[in-house]
Amino acid sequence: MAHPKRRQSSTRRDKRRTHYKAVVPQLAKDATTGELHLYHRAHWHEGKLYYRGKIVLEKEVAATEEN
């Protein structure tokens, strides 16, 4: 197995780690429902799937079985 010949300095280690950052997700408010959602993503609201303010899909309610 490979082993490092020299110990990597803390400066070089920290330079490498500068790219790992926590990012706040960008949220948009839907004009139709007023719900917050991620940009460029469809979102469910009251059994309906919305994208850009329009209904894309409606969830079908399964019939309940009688015992």
Secondary structure, DSSP 8 states (H G I E B T S, - for coil): ----SS---HHHHHHHHTT-------EEE-TTT--EEETT--EEETTEEEETTEEEEE---------
